[in-house]
Amino acid sequence: MASSNWTIRRRLLSAWFRDRHQFSHGRLPRLCPICNHDGVMVSVGHPARWDARCAQCGSRERHRLLWLWATEGGVNRLDGKRILHFAPEKSLRRALQGNPHYETADLHQRGVTHSVDITCLPMANQTYDVVIANHVLEHIDDDRLAMQEMVRVLVPGGIALLTVPLNPTRAETYEDPSITDPVEREAHFNAPDHRRFYGLDFADRLRQAGFEVDTFRMTPPLEVTYGLLPMEWLYIATRPV
């Protein structure tokens, strides 16, 4: 408990020094479903998003949304599952590390189970029950190949839990492979290492790769309670049985 309180104080102080304006107006306490912290959330990102990061576990909006889906109804859908987690975030990694079948993967991140390219996985067919990839596919040159690889390593009935930066006012994904300069990429795709900005056809890409697709989001009042983004939802992509 003492360690947790120190973490909260440290993050609040750091947030105040980084951008004190986020505290210039009243802040609503938010509830983190991952660590159960009930209090003020702090800014994250460049430019900063206020009320985005849990001051205790460090979770962002997309991590909390995924955990709300996983624990909906009071039972953790991820318990005991064979999980492959790409670009593992600390908050989710801590929450899942008690599962002996939990594995992590990334091409560059240190300390993962598998140092691999998501478009060319060495794992055998039908190895995992669950694949997790939060804000990963927008960084991949061939995102369609990555989707196909996820289908391949999932068992029939297995699911991929996916979030991506998405503009819901666009029907089609905006991408241009000729744009390679980091400055231009940031101007076009919102980050220097992004290859595209997804539109509502993201679900179509998943279906073309072989998935059945559903989405999950909370009601607007609960989005406020848990500090979620009103323009983001979780894609649940299932490999058909």
C-alpha positions in Angstrom: 0.0 0.0 0.0 2.8 2.4 0.9 4.5 1.7 -2.4 1.3 2.3 -4.3 0.7 5.6 -2.5 4.2 6.7 -3.4 3.6 5.8 -7.0 0.4 7.9 -7.1 2.1 10.9 -5.5 5.1 10.6 -7.8 2.9 10.5 -11.0 0.7 13.3 -9.8 3.8 15.5 -9.1 5.4 14.6 -12.4 2.2 15.5 -14.2 1.9 18.8 -12.4 5.5 19.8 -13.4 4.9 18.6 -17.0 1.6 20.4 -17.5 0.1 22.1 -14.5 -2.8 23.4 -16.5 -4.4 20.0 -16.3 -5.1 20.7 -12.7 -6.3 24.3 -13.1 -9.9 23.2 -13.2 -11.8 20.7 -11.2 -10.9 17.1 -12.0 -13.3 14.2 -11.7 -12.1 11.1 -10.0 -12.0 8.1 -12.4 -12.0 4.4 -11.6 -9.3 2.1 -13.0 -10.8 -1.4 -13.5 -7.3 -2.9 -13.7 -5.9 -1.8 -10.3 -9.1 -0.4 -8.7 -7.5 3.1 -8.2 -10.3 5.6 -7.6 -9.0 9.1 -8.1 -7.6 11.7 -10.5 -6.0 10.5 -13.7 -3.1 12.4 -15.3 -2.0 13.4 -18.8 -0.2 11.2 -21.2 1.2 11.6 -24.8 2.5 14.4 -27.0 0.4 16.5 -27.2 -1.0 15.6 -23.8 -4.4 14.0 -23.3 -5.7 14.9 -19.9 -7.5 12.4 -17.7 -5.9 9.6 -19.6 -3.4 7.7 -17.4 -4.1 5.9 -14.2 -1.9 7.5 -11.5 -1.5 4.1 -9.9 -0.9 1.4 -12.5 -0.2 3.7 -15.5 -3.0 2.2 -17.7 -4.3 4.2 -20.6 -7.8 4.3 -22.0 -7.4 1.4 -24.4 -6.0 -0.9 -21.6 -8.9 -0.2 -19.3 -11.4 -0.8 -22.1 -9.8 -4.2 -22.9 -9.9 -5.1 -19.2 -13.5 -4.1 -18.9 -14.3 -6.5 -21.7 -12.2 -9.3 -20.1 -13.9 -9.0 -16.7 -17.4 -8.2 -17.9 -19.9 -10.1 -15.8 -17.5 -10.7 -12.9 -15.5 -13.6 -14.6 -12.1 -13.0 -16.2 -12.3 -14.3 -19.8 -8.5 -14.4 -20.0 -7.9 -16.7 -17.1 -6.0 -19.9 -18.1 -5.9 -18.9 -21.8 -2.9 -19.3 -23.9 -2.1 -15.6 -24.7 0.3 -13.9 -27.0 0.6 -10.2 -26.2 2.3 -7.9 -28.7 4.1 -4.8 -27.5 3.1 -5.6 -24.0 2.1 -2.6 -21.9 3.2 -2.6 -18.2 -0.3 -2.3 -16.7 -1.8 -5.2 -18.7 1.4 -7.2 -18.4 1.3 -7.0 -14.6 -2.4 -8.0 -14.6 -1.8 -11.0 -16.8 1.6 -12.3 -15.6 0.1 -14.7 -13.1 -1.2 -16.8 -16.0 1.5 -19.5 -16.8 0.3 -19.5 -20.4 0.9 -15.8 -20.9 3.6 -14.9 -23.5 4.8 -11.5 -24.8 6.2 -10.6 -28.2 7.9 -7.6 -29.9 10.5 -6.9 -32.5 12.4 -4.3 -30.5 11.1 -4.3 -26.9 13.4 -6.0 -24.4 12.4 -8.6 -21.9 9.7 -10.2 -24.0 9.1 -13.9 -24.5 9.5 -13.8 -28.2 11.6 -11.3 -30.2 9.6 -11.6 -33.5 8.2 -9.8 -36.5 4.4 -9.9 -36.3 4.3 -10.4 -40.1 6.4 -13.6 -40.0 5.8 -15.5 -36.7 7.8 -18.6 -36.0 4.9 -20.1 -33.9 3.1 -23.2 -35.1 -0.5 -23.0 -36.4 -3.2 -22.9 -33.8 -1.0 -22.2 -30.8 -2.9 -19.5 -28.9 -6.4 -18.9 -27.6 -5.9 -15.1 -27.4 -3.8 -12.5 -29.2 -3.6 -9.0 -27.9 -2.3 -6.0 -29.9 -3.1 -2.5 -28.8 -2.1 0.3 -31.2 0.4 -2.0 -33.0 -1.0 -2.5 -36.6 -0.7 1.2 -37.5 3.1 0.8 -37.2 3.3 -2.2 -39.5 4.1 -1.8 -43.2 2.0 -4.8 -44.2 -0.8 -4.8 -41.7 -2.9 -7.3 -43.7 -0.1 -9.9 -43.5 0.1 -9.3 -39.7 -3.6 -10.0 -39.5 -3.3 -13.2 -41.5 -0.5 -14.3 -39.1 -2.7 -13.7 -36.1 -5.4 -15.8 -37.7 -2.9 -18.6 -38.3 -1.5 -18.8 -34.8 -5.0 -18.7 -33.2 -7.0 -21.9 -32.5 -10.4 -22.1 -34.1 -12.7 -20.0 -31.9 -9.6 -18.0 -30.7 -9.8 -14.3 -30.5 -7.6 -11.3 -31.3 -8.2 -8.2 -29.1 -7.3 -5.2 -31.1 -7.3 -1.4 -30.8 -6.0 1.1 -33.4 -6.0 4.8 -33.9 -9.2 5.2 -36.0 -11.0 8.2 -37.5 -14.7 7.2 -37.4 -15.6 10.1 -39.8 -13.7 8.3 -42.5 -15.1 5.2 -44.3 -11.7 4.3 -45.6 -8.3 4.0 -44.1 -5.9 6.7 -45.2 -2.4 5.4 -46.1 0.3 6.3 -48.6 3.4 4.0 -48.7 5.3 6.8 -50.5 5.2 8.9 -47.4 8.3 7.7 -45.5 9.7 10.9 -43.9 8.9 11.0 -40.2 7.9 14.6 -40.3 5.5 14.0 -43.1 4.2 10.9 -41.4 3.4 12.8 -38.3 1.5 15.4 -40.4 -0.5 12.8 -42.3 -0.9 9.9 -39.8 -0.5 11.6 -36.4 2.8 10.1 -35.4 6.3 9.8 -37.1 6.3 6.0 -37.0 2.7 5.4 -38.1 2.0 4.0 -41.6 -1.7 4.8 -41.8 -4.8 6.3 -40.1 -7.6 3.7 -40.0 -11.1 4.4 -41.0 -14.2 2.3 -40.5 -13.0 -0.2 -43.0 -10.6 -1.6 -40.4 -13.3 -4.3 -39.7 -13.3 -5.1 -43.4 -9.6 -5.7 -43.4 -9.9 -8.1 -40.5 -12.7 -10.0 -42.3 -10.6 -10.2 -45.4 -7.8 -11.8 -43.3 -10.3 -14.5 -42.1 -11.7 -13.1 -38.9 -15.3 -12.7 -37.7 -15.5 -9.2 -36.2 -17.4 -7.7 -33.3 -16.8 -4.6 -31.2 -17.0 -3.6 -27.6 -17.5 -0.3 -25.9 -19.1 1.1 -22.7 -22.0 3.4 -22.4 -21.2 7.2 -22.4 -21.7 7.6 -18.6 -19.3 4.6 -18.0 -16.8 6.0 -20.4 -16.6 9.0 -18.0 -16.4 6.7 -15.0 -13.5 4.7 -16.3 -11.7 7.5 -18.2 -12.2 6.1 -21.6 -12.1 7.7 -25.0 -15.5 8.3 -26.5 -14.2 7.7 -30.0 -12.4 4.4 -29.3 -13.7 0.9 -29.2 -12.2 -2.6 -28.8 -12.3 -5.0 -31.8 -12.9 -8.6 -31.0 -11.7 -10.6 -34.0 -12.6 -14.3 -33.8 -11.1 -17.1 -35.9 -14.1 -19.1 -37.2 -14.5 -22.6 -35.8 
